[in-house]
């Protein structure tokens, strides 16, 4: 039995895979830009209202963004903003 006072070693931690919410936001933003929309305005409208028509169906963007809860998207945006401004 191991001594509970000893630190356990778990080995090297692999780099965390890119966040799914981040991938989706980037893809949705690209689809919105391609269709001529302002991605910031459209994504904010979607997060605030929950209305999926703020997001174009071009490039399957609407289906992608609906895979996540709106609070997950907001969390990713705030996290990224804070990390960039530390």
C-alpha positions as CSV (number, residue, x, y, z in Angstrom):
1,X,0.0,0.0,0.0
2,X,1.3,3.5,-0.9
3,X,2.1,6.1,1.7
4,X,-0.6,8.8,1.5
5,X,2.0,11.4,2.4
6,X,3.9,10.8,-0.8
7,X,3.2,12.7,-4.0
8,X,2.0,10.5,-6.8
9,X,3.4,10.9,-10.2
10,X,1.1,10.5,-13.2
11,X,3.5,11.0,-16.0
12,X,3.6,13.5,-18.7
13,X,0.4,15.2,-19.5
14,X,-0.4,15.5,-23.2
15,X,-1.4,18.9,-24.6
16,X,-5.1,19.4,-24.2
17,X,-7.0,19.1,-27.5
18,X,-8.4,22.3,-28.9
19,X,-11.7,23.2,-27.3
20,X,-14.8,22.1,-29.2
21,X,-16.6,25.4,-28.5
22,X,-13.6,27.3,-29.9
23,X,-13.6,25.2,-33.1
24,X,-17.3,25.8,-33.6
25,X,-17.1,29.6,-33.0
26,X,-14.3,29.9,-35.5
27,X,-16.2,27.8,-38.1
28,X,-19.4,29.7,-37.5
29,X,-17.6,33.0,-37.8
30,X,-16.1,32.0,-41.1
31,X,-19.5,31.0,-42.5
32,X,-21.1,34.3,-41.4
33,X,-18.3,36.3,-42.9
34,X,-18.5,34.4,-46.2
35,X,-22.2,35.2,-46.4
36,X,-21.5,38.9,-45.6
37,X,-22.8,39.1,-42.0
38,X,-21.0,40.7,-39.1
39,X,-20.1,37.6,-37.0
40,X,-19.9,39.5,-33.7
41,X,-23.5,40.9,-34.1
42,X,-24.9,37.6,-35.2
43,X,-23.3,35.5,-32.5
44,X,-24.2,38.0,-29.8
45,X,-27.8,38.0,-31.1
46,X,-27.9,34.2,-31.0
47,X,-26.4,34.0,-27.4
48,X,-28.8,36.6,-26.0
49,X,-32.0,35.3,-27.7
50,X,-31.4,31.6,-28.4
51,X,-32.9,32.2,-31.9
52,X,-30.9,30.0,-34.3
53,X,-31.9,32.2,-37.3
54,X,-29.2,34.6,-36.2
55,X,-26.8,32.0,-37.6
56,X,-26.6,31.1,-41.3
57,X,-27.2,27.5,-42.3
58,X,-24.3,28.1,-44.8
59,X,-21.5,25.6,-44.2
60,X,-23.7,23.8,-41.6
61,X,-23.0,26.7,-39.2
62,X,-26.4,26.6,-37.6
63,X,-26.3,22.9,-36.9
64,X,-22.8,23.2,-35.4
65,X,-23.6,26.1,-33.1
66,X,-26.7,24.3,-31.8
67,X,-24.5,21.3,-30.6
68,X,-23.4,23.5,-27.7
69,X,-25.4,25.3,-25.0
70,X,-25.3,29.1,-25.2
71,X,-23.6,29.3,-21.8
72,X,-20.8,27.1,-23.1
73,X,-20.3,29.5,-26.0
74,X,-20.3,32.5,-23.7
75,X,-17.9,30.8,-21.3
76,X,-15.4,30.1,-24.2
77,X,-15.6,33.8,-25.3
78,X,-15.0,35.2,-21.8
79,X,-12.2,32.7,-21.2
80,X,-10.5,33.6,-24.4
81,X,-10.9,37.3,-23.7
82,X,-9.4,37.1,-20.2
83,X,-6.5,34.9,-21.4
84,X,-5.6,37.5,-24.0
85,X,-5.7,40.3,-21.5
86,X,-3.8,38.8,-18.6
